[in-house]
Amino acid sequence: MQQSTDLKSLDELIANLGGAGIGTESAGPCGLLLEHMQAARRDLLGSMRAEYNSNLRFAKESVACIPDKAARGEVTKRLQSLIDSEAGTRPHLVI
């Protein structure tokens, strides 16, 4: 059930940043951010957890393209929430 919540959150982020045409080539100053989020979405759907986590982190590093400080902070917070959610679903190694 967590996957559907995370997918919905990613879809909202992508749509809010102007990438509603998922699967199309990204343009504009936030193109790289959109590409990372779209890749994370594909990875989530494909159950490629390591790649999903990496693309979320890359997206978080790319939020500087958002000129509005409040919007940038909100996107960063939501991406971090997705990263934290993913960390909570991984089995922990016991040594």
Secondary structure, DSSP 8 states (H G I E B T S, - for coil): -HHHHHHHHHHHHHHHTT--STTS---STTHHHHHHHHHHHHHHHTT-HHHHHHHHHHHHHTGGG---HHHHHHHHHHHHHHHHHHHHHS-----
